[in-house]
Amino acid sequence: MLRLKKFLKAAVTIAAAVTLAACGASASPAPQQPAAQEPAAPAEKTKIEVWSWWGSEARLPVITHIIDYFNEHSETVEAEYVYTPFGEIFTKNLANIAAGTPADVMFNNMSDVAYRASAGQTENLSPLMDRDSYTADQYQETYMRGLEYEGGYYGLPFIIETRIIYFNKEHFRAIGLDTEDASVFPKTWDELTGLAYKLDVKNGSAFDRVGFLPLFGNGGWYLWLTNADSGKGFWDPGTGDVTIDTPNKLEAVKRIMAMHDHYGDTVVDEMMAATSQGMQNPFGSGAISMVAHNPTFARELGTDFPDLEWGTFLVPEFNEGTGHWSNGDGFVVEIPKGAKNIDASWEFVKYMTSAYAQKYWSTKCFELSALKELANDPELIGDKVYSIALQAAATTDAGFMPNELNGWRDYLNPNLDEVKLRTLPPDDALKKAQSDVEALKARQTQ
């Protein structure tokens, strides 16, 4: 079994002391010393591959450090980090599982753990947890529930995601707002829209600066529809009903499109293209004053735009009293089905879900740990981004969906795309998406 010198508390210390007593002159010959023995060669480490899509300047140095630390302290396992682009890694993972050559460890999204387990893509971790007295109650129950399938856990939480609003302090000051006074931050959608329009800078009919675009950033439709419906996602876990076509979600779609109309398709398309094509980030360059994003965006800003003055606030309520709801997900650590070195893989999984690894990630990327012991860590809470992310997490829908709705995004997204293209009115789009996903559920429960 692997012994990790620090974080798994199984260090072995070997001390040797030899004392030679001098007895003065003697005619007796000195006792013969035993022949020196060659030191035993260190045992060869078991090599494992760890797959992820984290290759950005924000995340790659962090995951590299965490894995290097593991390798330095592990006596029997050597982990190699294998980066694969986000658009390729999941297909490649499935192909390797089918070919019998899976990775040893895989980072994956949190919301689809149960589906991957049902499809035979991952190993059941519960027998390993039971063997090592590794209990699930060290994690927040909200997240562990979504990682269970037929009584077993098929992944363990690495980090939790949420969404917050970033704003440009210089832009706020330019319209007379005190950025150190939290009362100036918008509390509702109406206030957010009004503030966005005040932050606009126009040159004739063109925009030199945009105040805010709801679908720009890392939130998208899911963030704003969840927020508008008081934290209700796209199905009701109590009734099992699909909840896409609701009055609040419909109103949200209409209001988002009204804001897009204010700026025009050209401006919206240019902003969206800047991100998708890898151009300079419009928020960092000052082209947009506010953006919805995840906590790790703060690291990107610090790296790419070190002179930018920015702050954060919670996603505003749809209407007063509806709650500062956000959407979220997270990342888990899994062992793909058929991994050849289960024990070595498991030791790495335990390390990645340890307080050391998760706290290091949180201090660098500001994303939250699901470990209870880190929930109120003074060092983490002292950081302004981590602190507001922790507040946001209290009203974040984790996005878990039942297996019978697997693939639901493939039916909702095209209908929302038609709304953006103005080829389908919002009410027709939500009705069609509702019907399409209900039909999907019916097919998958036959």
C-alpha positions as CSV (number, residue, x, y, z in Angstrom):
1,M,0.0,0.0,0.0
2,L,1.2,3.5,-0.9
3,R,2.7,5.5,2.0
4,L,2.6,9.3,1.6
5,K,5.0,11.1,3.8
6,K,2.8,13.9,4.9
7,F,-0.8,14.1,3.7
8,L,-1.6,10.4,4.3
9,K,0.3,10.4,7.6
10,A,2.2,7.1,7.1
11,A,5.8,8.3,7.2
12,V,8.4,5.9,8.3
13,T,11.5,7.3,10.0
14,I,14.7,5.2,10.1
15,A,17.4,6.2,12.6
16,A,20.7,4.4,13.2
17,A,23.4,5.2,15.6
18,V,26.7,3.4,16.1
19,T,28.9,4.2,19.2
20,L,32.4,3.1,19.2
21,A,34.2,3.0,22.6
22,A,37.9,3.7,22.7
23,C,39.6,1.4,25.2
24,G,43.1,2.8,24.9
25,A,46.1,0.8,23.7
26,S,45.6,-3.0,23.5
27,A,47.6,-5.9,22.2
28,S,44.3,-7.6,21.3
29,P,43.4,-7.2,17.6
30,A,40.4,-4.9,16.8
31,P,37.3,-6.8,16.3
32,Q,36.5,-7.5,12.6
33,Q,33.8,-5.1,11.2
34,P,31.1,-6.7,9.2
35,A,31.4,-6.3,5.5
36,A,29.6,-3.2,4.2
37,Q,26.4,-4.0,2.4
38,E,25.1,-2.3,-0.8
39,P,22.0,-0.3,0.0
40,A,18.8,-1.8,-1.4
41,A,17.7,-0.3,-4.6
42,P,14.5,1.7,-4.2
43,A,11.4,-0.1,-5.3
44,E,10.2,0.9,-8.7
45,K,7.1,3.1,-8.6
46,T,3.8,2.1,-10.3
47,K,3.2,4.6,-13.1
48,I,-0.3,6.0,-13.7
49,E,-1.8,8.4,-16.2
50,V,-4.0,11.2,-14.9
51,W,-6.2,12.8,-17.6
52,S,-7.7,16.3,-17.7
53,W,-8.3,19.2,-20.0
54,W,-6.7,21.8,-17.8
55,G,-4.1,23.4,-20.0
56,S,-4.7,27.1,-19.6
57,E,-2.3,29.5,-18.0
58,A,-4.7,29.8,-15.0
59,R,-5.0,26.1,-14.2
60,L,-2.1,24.2,-15.7
61,P,0.5,25.5,-13.2
62,V,-1.8,24.7,-10.3
63,I,-2.6,21.1,-11.3
64,T,1.1,20.6,-12.3
65,H,2.2,21.7,-8.8
66,I,-0.3,19.4,-7.1
67,I,0.8,16.4,-9.1
68,D,4.5,17.1,-8.6
69,Y,3.9,17.3,-4.9
70,F,2.3,13.9,-5.0
71,N,5.2,12.4,-6.9
72,E,7.7,13.9,-4.5
73,H,6.1,12.4,-1.5
74,S,4.7,9.1,-2.8
75,E,7.0,6.1,-2.3
76,T,5.2,3.7,-4.7
77,V,3.2,5.7,-7.3
78,E,4.3,8.1,-10.0
79,A,1.5,10.1,-11.7
80,E,1.9,11.5,-15.2
81,Y,-0.4,14.4,-16.1
82,V,-1.9,13.9,-19.6
83,Y,-3.5,17.1,-21.0
84,T,-6.2,16.6,-23.7
85,P,-8.2,19.5,-25.1
86,F,-11.8,19.9,-23.7
87,G,-13.3,19.1,-27.1
88,E,-11.5,15.8,-27.4
89,I,-11.0,14.3,-24.0
90,F,-14.4,12.8,-23.4
91,T,-14.6,11.0,-26.7
92,K,-11.0,9.8,-26.3
93,N,-11.8,8.6,-22.8
94,L,-14.8,6.5,-24.0
95,A,-12.7,5.1,-26.9
96,N,-9.9,4.0,-24.6
97,I,-12.4,2.4,-22.2
98,A,-13.9,0.5,-25.1
99,A,-10.4,-0.6,-26.2
100,G,-9.4,-1.8,-22.8
101,T,-6.7,0.9,-22.4
102,P,-8.3,3.5,-20.2
103,A,-6.5,6.2,-18.2
104,D,-5.8,5.4,-14.6
105,V,-7.5,8.5,-13.2
106,M,-9.8,11.0,-14.9
107,F,-11.1,14.3,-13.9
108,N,-14.7,14.8,-15.0
109,N,-17.8,16.9,-14.5
110,M,-19.8,16.3,-11.4
111,S,-23.3,16.4,-12.7
112,D,-23.1,13.3,-14.9
113,V,-21.3,10.9,-12.5
114,A,-24.4,8.7,-12.0
115,Y,-24.9,8.4,-15.8
116,R,-21.4,7.4,-16.4
117,A,-21.7,4.8,-13.7
118,S,-24.9,3.4,-15.2
119,A,-23.1,3.2,-18.6
120,G,-20.3,1.2,-17.1
121,Q,-17.7,3.9,-17.7
122,T,-16.3,4.2,-14.2
123,E,-15.2,2.0,-11.3
124,N,-17.2,1.7,-8.1
125,L,-15.1,3.4,-5.3
126,S,-17.2,2.2,-2.4
127,P,-15.3,-1.1,-1.9
128,L,-12.0,0.9,-1.7
129,M,-13.6,3.4,0.6
130,D,-14.8,0.7,2.9
131,R,-11.5,-1.1,2.9
132,D,-9.6,2.0,4.0
133,S,-12.3,3.4,6.3
134,Y,-12.6,6.4,3.9
135,T,-16.0,7.9,4.8
136,A,-18.3,10.0,2.6
137,D,-19.4,12.1,5.5
138,Q,-16.3,14.2,5.3
139,Y,-17.9,15.9,2.2
140,Q,-20.9,18.1,2.0
141,E,-24.0,15.9,1.6
142,T,-25.5,18.0,-1.2
143,Y,-22.7,17.0,-3.6
144,M,-22.2,13.4,-2.5
145,R,-25.8,12.6,-3.3
146,G,-25.2,13.2,-6.9
147,L,-22.1,10.9,-7.0
148,E,-24.0,7.8,-5.9
149,Y,-25.4,5.1,-8.2
150,E,-27.1,1.9,-6.9
151,G,-25.6,2.3,-3.5
152,G,-22.0,3.0,-4.6
153,Y,-19.9,6.1,-5.1
154,Y,-18.4,6.4,-8.6
155,G,-16.5,9.6,-8.1
156,L,-15.2,11.9,-5.3
157,P,-15.5,15.7,-5.3
158,F,-12.5,17.8,-6.3
159,I,-14.0,21.3,-6.5
160,I,-17.4,23.0,-6.7
161,E,-18.2,25.7,-9.2
162,T,-20.5,28.7,-9.0
163,R,-20.9,32.0,-10.8
164,I,-20.3,35.6,-9.6
165,I,-20.3,39.0,-11.3
166,Y,-17.0,40.8,-12.0
167,F,-17.0,44.5,-12.6
168,N,-14.5,47.1,-13.8
169,K,-13.8,49.6,-10.9
170,E,-12.5,52.3,-13.2
171,H,-15.8,52.2,-15.2
172,F,-17.9,52.4,-12.0
173,R,-15.9,55.4,-10.7
174,A,-16.3,57.1,-14.1
175,I,-20.1,57.3,-13.6
176,G,-19.7,58.4,-10.0
177,L,-20.0,55.1,-8.1
178,D,-18.0,54.3,-5.0
179,T,-16.6,50.8,-5.6
180,E,-16.0,50.3,-1.9
181,D,-19.6,50.8,-1.1
182,A,-21.6,47.6,-1.6
183,S,-24.9,49.4,-1.7
184,V,-24.1,50.6,-5.3
185,F,-24.1,47.0,-6.6
186,P,-27.2,46.0,-8.4
187,K,-29.6,43.8,-6.3
188,T,-32.1,42.9,-9.0
189,W,-32.2,42.3,-12.8
190,D,-33.8,45.7,-13.3
191,E,-31.0,47.4,-11.4
192,L,-28.4,45.4,-13.3
193,T,-29.9,46.4,-16.6
194,G,-30.2,50.1,-15.6
195,L,-26.5,50.1,-14.5
196,A,-25.4,48.4,-17.7
197,Y,-26.9,51.1,-19.8
198,K,-25.3,53.8,-17.7
199,L,-21.9,52.2,-18.3
200,D,-22.4,52.1,-22.0
201,V,-20.1,54.4,-24.1
202,K,-21.4,55.2,-27.5
203,N,-19.7,56.8,-30.5
204,G,-22.6,57.8,-32.7
205,S,-24.6,54.6,-33.2
206,A,-21.7,52.4,-32.4
207,F,-20.7,51.1,-28.9
208,D,-17.2,51.8,-27.8
209,R,-18.0,50.1,-24.5
210,V,-20.8,47.7,-23.4
211,G,-22.1,47.7,-19.9
212,F,-23.2,44.0,-19.7
213,L,-24.3,41.1,-21.8
214,P,-26.1,38.3,-20.0
215,L,-24.9,35.5,-22.3
216,F,-21.3,36.6,-22.4
217,G,-18.9,35.0,-20.0
218,N,-19.2,31.7,-18.2
219,G,-22.9,31.6,-17.2
220,G,-25.0,31.5,-20.3
221,W,-28.7,30.6,-20.5
222,Y,-28.5,28.1,-17.6
223,L,-27.3,30.7,-15.1
224,W,-30.0,33.2,-15.9
225,L,-32.9,30.8,-16.3
226,T,-32.0,29.1,-13.0
227,N,-31.6,32.5,-11.3
228,A,-35.0,33.7,-12.6
229,D,-36.8,30.6,-11.4
230,S,-35.5,30.9,-7.8
231,G,-32.9,28.2,-8.1
232,K,-35.1,25.7,-9.9
233,G,-33.2,24.0,-12.6
234,F,-34.6,22.1,-15.5
235,W,-36.3,19.3,-13.6
236,D,-38.1,18.9,-10.3
237,P,-36.4,16.3,-8.1
238,G,-39.5,15.9,-6.0
239,T,-41.9,15.1,-8.9
240,G,-39.5,14.2,-11.6
241,D,-41.2,16.7,-14.0
242,V,-39.3,18.6,-16.6
243,T,-39.3,22.3,-15.7
244,I,-38.1,24.1,-18.8
245,D,-41.3,25.9,-19.9
246,T,-42.1,27.9,-16.7
247,P,-43.4,31.5,-16.5
248,N,-40.2,32.9,-14.9
249,K,-37.9,31.2,-17.4
250,L,-40.0,32.6,-20.2
251,E,-39.8,36.1,-18.8
252,A,-36.1,35.7,-18.3
253,V,-35.6,34.7,-22.0
254,K,-37.6,37.8,-23.1
255,R,-35.6,40.1,-20.9
256,I,-32.3,38.7,-22.1
257,M,-33.3,39.2,-25.7
258,A,-34.4,42.7,-24.9
259,M,-30.9,43.5,-23.7
260,H,-29.5,42.0,-26.8
261,D,-31.8,44.1,-28.9
262,H,-30.4,47.2,-27.1
263,Y,-26.9,46.4,-28.2
264,G,-27.6,44.8,-31.6
265,D,-26.6,41.5,-33.1
266,T,-23.2,42.8,-34.4
267,V,-22.0,43.9,-30.9
268,V,-23.2,40.7,-29.3
269,D,-21.6,38.5,-32.0
270,E,-18.3,40.3,-31.8
271,M,-18.2,39.9,-28.0
272,M,-19.0,36.2,-28.2
273,A,-16.5,35.6,-31.0
274,A,-13.7,37.3,-29.1
275,T,-13.9,34.6,-26.4
276,S,-14.5,31.6,-28.6
277,Q,-11.7,32.5,-31.0
278,G,-9.1,33.1,-28.3
279,M,-8.8,36.8,-28.8
280,Q,-8.1,39.3,-26.0
281,N,-10.7,39.0,-23.3
282,P,-13.2,41.9,-23.7
283,F,-13.6,42.4,-20.0
284,G,-9.8,42.5,-19.4
285,S,-9.4,45.0,-22.3
286,G,-12.2,47.2,-21.0
287,A,-14.6,46.6,-23.9
288,I,-17.3,45.4,-21.4
289,S,-17.8,46.6,-17.8
290,M,-19.4,43.6,-16.1
291,V,-19.3,39.9,-16.8
292,A,-20.7,36.7,-15.2
293,H,-17.9,34.2,-14.6
294,N,-16.6,31.4,-12.3
295,P,-14.1,32.2,-9.5
296,T,-11.1,30.9,-11.5
297,F,-11.6,33.9,-13.8
298,A,-9.9,36.0,-11.1
299,R,-6.6,34.0,-11.7
300,E,-6.9,34.7,-15.4
301,L,-7.3,38.4,-14.8
302,G,-4.4,38.5,-12.4
303,T,-2.2,36.7,-15.0
304,D,-3.3,38.4,-18.2
305,F,-4.3,41.9,-16.9
306,P,-2.3,42.6,-13.8
307,D,-3.1,46.3,-13.8
308,L,-6.8,45.9,-14.2
309,E,-8.9,47.1,-11.2
310,W,-11.8,44.8,-10.7
311,G,-14.2,43.7,-8.0
312,T,-17.1,41.2,-7.6
313,F,-20.6,41.0,-6.4
314,L,-23.3,38.3,-6.2
315,V,-25.5,37.5,-9.2
316,P,-28.5,39.8,-8.7
317,E,-32.0,38.5,-7.9
318,F,-34.5,38.2,-10.7
319,N,-37.0,40.2,-8.6
320,E,-36.6,41.4,-5.0
321,G,-36.7,38.4,-2.6
322,T,-36.2,35.6,-5.2
323,G,-32.6,34.9,-4.2
324,H,-29.2,35.5,-5.6
325,W,-29.3,32.1,-7.4
326,S,-26.5,30.8,-9.6
327,N,-25.9,27.6,-11.5
328,G,-22.9,25.4,-10.8
329,D,-21.4,22.1,-11.3
330,G,-18.0,20.9,-10.3
331,F,-15.2,18.4,-11.0
332,V,-14.8,15.0,-9.6
333,V,-11.9,12.5,-9.6
334,E,-12.9,9.1,-11.1
335,I,-11.2,5.8,-12.0
336,P,-12.2,4.8,-15.5
337,K,-13.6,1.3,-16.0
338,G,-10.9,-1.2,-16.6
339,A,-8.0,0.8,-15.1
340,K,-5.1,-1.6,-14.7
341,N,-3.7,-0.2,-11.5
342,I,-6.7,0.2,-9.2
343,D,-4.8,0.5,-5.9
344,A,-2.4,3.1,-7.3
345,S,-5.2,5.0,-8.9
346,W,-7.1,5.0,-5.6
347,E,-4.1,6.4,-3.7
348,F,-4.0,9.3,-6.1
349,V,-7.8,9.8,-5.8
350,K,-7.4,10.0,-2.1
351,Y,-4.6,12.5,-2.4
352,M,-6.5,14.7,-4.8
353,T,-9.5,14.8,-2.4
354,S,-7.3,15.5,0.6
355,A,-7.3,18.9,2.4
356,Y,-3.8,19.7,1.1
357,A,-4.6,19.3,-2.6
358,Q,-8.0,20.9,-2.4
359,K,-6.8,23.9,-0.3
360,Y,-3.9,24.5,-2.7
361,W,-6.3,24.6,-5.7
362,S,-8.7,26.9,-3.8
363,T,-6.0,29.3,-2.8
364,K,-4.8,29.6,-6.4
365,C,-8.0,29.2,-8.4
366,F,-10.6,30.4,-5.8
367,E,-12.9,27.5,-6.5
368,L,-14.6,25.8,-3.5
369,S,-13.8,22.5,-1.9
370,A,-16.6,20.1,-0.9
371,L,-14.6,19.0,2.2
372,K,-16.4,20.1,5.3
373,E,-13.1,20.9,7.1
374,L,-12.3,23.6,4.5
375,A,-15.7,25.2,4.5
376,N,-14.7,27.8,7.1
377,D,-10.9,27.8,6.7
378,P,-9.7,31.3,7.9
379,E,-7.0,31.6,5.2
380,L,-9.5,30.8,2.4
381,I,-12.3,33.0,3.7
382,G,-9.8,35.9,4.0
383,D,-9.6,36.0,0.2
384,K,-12.1,38.4,-1.3
385,V,-13.0,36.1,-4.3
386,Y,-13.2,32.9,-2.3
387,S,-15.3,34.6,0.2
388,I,-17.9,35.8,-2.3
389,A,-17.8,32.5,-4.0
390,L,-18.6,30.8,-0.7
391,Q,-21.6,33.1,-0.4
392,A,-22.7,32.3,-3.9
393,A,-22.4,28.6,-3.2
394,A,-25.2,28.8,-0.6
395,T,-27.6,29.6,-3.5
396,T,-26.2,27.5,-6.3
397,D,-28.0,24.7,-8.1
398,A,-25.5,21.9,-8.6
399,G,-27.1,20.8,-11.8
400,F,-27.6,17.1,-11.1
401,M,-30.1,15.5,-13.5
402,P,-31.5,11.9,-13.4
403,N,-30.2,9.3,-15.9
404,E,-33.5,9.2,-17.8
405,L,-32.8,12.9,-18.8
406,N,-29.2,12.2,-20.0
407,G,-28.7,14.3,-23.2
408,W,-31.3,16.9,-22.3
409,R,-28.9,19.8,-23.2
410,D,-29.0,18.5,-26.8
411,Y,-32.7,19.4,-27.0
412,L,-32.7,22.7,-24.9
413,N,-29.7,24.3,-26.5
414,P,-30.8,24.3,-30.2
415,N,-34.2,25.8,-29.2
416,L,-32.4,28.6,-27.3
417,D,-30.1,29.1,-30.2
418,E,-33.1,29.7,-32.4
419,V,-34.3,32.4,-30.0
420,K,-30.9,34.2,-30.4
421,L,-31.2,33.9,-34.2
422,R,-34.8,35.1,-33.9
423,T,-36.1,32.2,-35.9
424,L,-38.3,31.0,-33.0
425,P,-40.2,33.2,-30.5
426,P,-39.2,32.6,-26.8
427,D,-42.6,31.0,-25.8
428,D,-42.5,28.6,-28.8
429,A,-38.9,27.7,-28.1
430,L,-39.4,26.8,-24.4
431,K,-42.6,24.8,-25.3
432,K,-40.7,22.9,-27.9
433,A,-37.7,22.3,-25.6
434,Q,-40.1,21.1,-22.9
435,S,-41.8,18.7,-25.3
436,D,-38.5,17.5,-26.7
437,V,-37.0,16.7,-23.3
438,E,-40.2,15.0,-22.1
439,A,-40.1,12.8,-25.2
440,L,-36.4,12.0,-24.4
441,K,-37.4,11.0,-20.9
442,A,-40.2,8.8,-22.2
443,R,-37.9,7.0,-24.6
444,Q,-35.2,6.4,-21.9
445,T,-37.7,5.0,-19.3
446,Q,-39.3,2.4,-21.6
